Amino acid sequence: MTSATDDTIASRISRILADRIVTGQLDAGARLRQDHIAEEFGTSHVPVREAFRRLEAQGLAVSEPRRGVRVASFDFQEVREVAQMRAALEVLALRHAAPHLTASILDQAEEATIAGDNSKDVRSWEEANRRFHTLLLTPCGMPRLLATIGDLHAASARFLFASWRSEWEVRTDHDHRTILAFLRQGNIENAAPVLERHVRWVDQKTFRSASGAISNA
C-alpha cells in the first residue's frame, strides 16, 4: 500500500515519462530502468513501480518477463482501434455534458481552437487540441469515462507526434468551429456526428509508426 506522498510522486513520474514517450524522446522498445528513474527523481522504487503500472494502463509501456519494463510499440491496427474508441466515448461524454455547457465554457473552447490554429509546432497544437476536447467533455461528470478518454488522448498524441514531427504545418480546425456552432445553438444531434468524424479522421491518415514504417492507418 502506497502513502499519499508516494502516490503524488508516482503521478509526477508517470506524467513526465508519458510526455517523453508521447513526444518520441523515448523510443519504442526503450527499457525503463527502475534504479535509474528512482535516482533521477530522488525517490525509492515504490512510486517508480506505481508509475510503471500507470504507464502500462495507458498502453504506453509493457512489462515483459526477463526484459523488464519497456516503452510499448504501436501499429496501424492500434491507431484505428484508439480512434474508434475515442469517437464512441467522446460522443457519449458530449451527450452527457451538453446540458451543462455554459457560454463561458464554449468561449474558452473557442480560444483553445484559435490557439491551435496559431500553433507553431505539434506540441503546442496538441496541447490546445486536448484543451478543446477536455473543456467540452468534462461537464459530463463521469470520472471513469473521462479517465479512459484521457488515456486514449495520450495514445492519439503519440501517433500524431510520430507522424508530424518532421512535417508540421499550420492548420485551421474547421471541425472544432462547426462543433462549437452547433453547441451554441443547443443542437447536440448535429454536433455529435461532427465530433465522431473529427476524432476518426486519423483512420485515413498516412503516418510514421514507432518502428519508422509509413502506412495509411
N, C-alpha and C positions, 0 to 999 in steps of 0.2 A: 504494500500500500504506500503510495507516494504522498508526501506532505504538500501543502498548498504552495510552498516555495518551490519545491521540485516541479510541481505542475506548471508554475509560471515560467521556470527556466526551460522546461521541456517545450512549452508553447513557443518561446522565443527561438530555441534551437530549430524546431521543426519549421517555423516560419522562414528563417534565414536560409536553411538548407533547401526548402521548397523553392524559394526565389532563385537560388543558384541552379537548381535543376531545371526549372521552367525557362530561365533565360539562357540555358546552354552552357553556363560556367562549369557545370558538372555533366560530363558526357554519359550517355547510356552505357551501363556496364562498369562505371567507375565504382570502386569499393569505398564504402563509408566506414571508416575505422573508428570504433568506439573510443579508443585511447587518444587518438589524435583530436577528435572532436571534443572530448571531455577536457583535454588540455587547452584547446583553443578558447573554450567558453569558461574555463576555470571552474569546472564542476565535477561531480562524481559521475559514474557510469549510469546511475539510476535514471536521471532525467534524459540522458542521451538515448537509453533504450526506449524510453517512453516516446521520445521524438521520432525514433525509427518506426515505432508502431504506428504513429500518426501518419508518417510518410507512406507506409505500406497501405494504410486505409485509403489514402488519396490516390493510390496507384502510381506513386512516384518512386517507390523503392520496393525491392523484393528481397526476401531472406532465403538464401539457398544453402543447403547442407554442405559443409566444408568450404564454402566460398564466402560466407558471411553475408552482410547486407550490402546490396549494390543498387545503383541507380537503375530503375526499370527502363526497358526499351519500349518502343511503341511501334505499331504497324498500321497499315491503312485501314484494316478492319476495325481497329480500335478507334480511329478517327471517326468513322461512320457511327459506331456504337455510342460514343460520347455525344456526338451531335444529335442523334436521335433521342437519347435520354434527356439531354438538356432541353430540347424542344418540347418534349412532353411535360417535363416537370416545371419548366418556366411558364408554360401556358397555364398549368394547374395553379401555380403560385399567383400569377397575374389575375386570374379569375377571382381568387380569394382576396387579393389586395385591392382590386379595382374600387370597391365601395369605400375604401379608406384613403384613397389618393387625393390629396389636397392640391390646391393651386400652387402652394409653396413647393411641394414635392415635385410637381411637374415642371415648375420653373427651374429647380435645381437639376432635374434630369436634362432639361434643355441646355443648361450651362455646361453639363458634362459632355453633351453631344458637340457643342461648339468647341470645347477644349480638345475633344478627339479629332475634330476636323482640322484643327490648327496644330496638331502634334507633329513634331519634327523627327520622331523615331518610334519604333514599335513599342518600346516600354511605356512611353507617355500615352500613346494611343490605347494600349491595353488597360492602363490604369483608369483612363477616362471611360472607356467602354464598360469596364467592370462596375464603375460607379453608377453609370446609367442604369444598368440592369439591377444592381443592388437597391438603388433608390425606388425603383418601381415594384420590386418583389417583396422587400422587407415588410411592408404593411400587411402582408398575408397573415402574419402572426403564427407561422408554423415553423418552429425552430429546427425540427429534424429535416423537413423538406429543404429549408434554406441551407442547412449544413451540407446536405447532399449536393445541392446545386453549386455551392461554393467549391466543393471538391472537383466537380465536373468543369467548373470555370478554370481551375488550375490546370487540368489536363488540356483543355482547349487552348489556353495561353501557351502551353508548351508547344503544341503543334504550330501555332502562329509564329512564335519566335523562330522555330526551325525553318519555317517557310519564308519569313520576311526579313530575317536578319540582314541579308545582303541585297535585298531588292525593295527596300521601303520606299513608298511614295505617299504623298499627302492624298487623303481620300475624303470624300463627303459621304456621310452616312444618311442616305435618304430614308432608309427603313426606320431609323430612330425618329426622324421627324414625322413620318407617317403614323407611327405608333402613338406618338405624343398628340398628334392632331385628333386621332380617334378617341383617345382617352380624355382629352379636354371636352369632347362632345358627349362623354359618357357612353361611348359606343364600344363596349368590350367585345362584342361579337365580330367586329371588323378588326379591332386591334389584335386579337388573339391569333388569327391566321397569319398576320404580317409578322408577328413575333416568331411564330413557329418556322416560317420560311426563312426569316432572318438568321435564326440560330442554325438552321440546317444548311446554309449556303456552303459551309465547309465540306459537305458531302461531295461537291463538284470541284473543289479547289485542287489545283496542282501544287504539291508541296514537297519539301525535302524531309525525309524521315530521320530518326535518330541515327540510323546507320549511314545516312548520306544519299540513300536512294531517292529518286524523283519519280513520282507517280501521281495519277489522279486518285483522290480519296474515294 
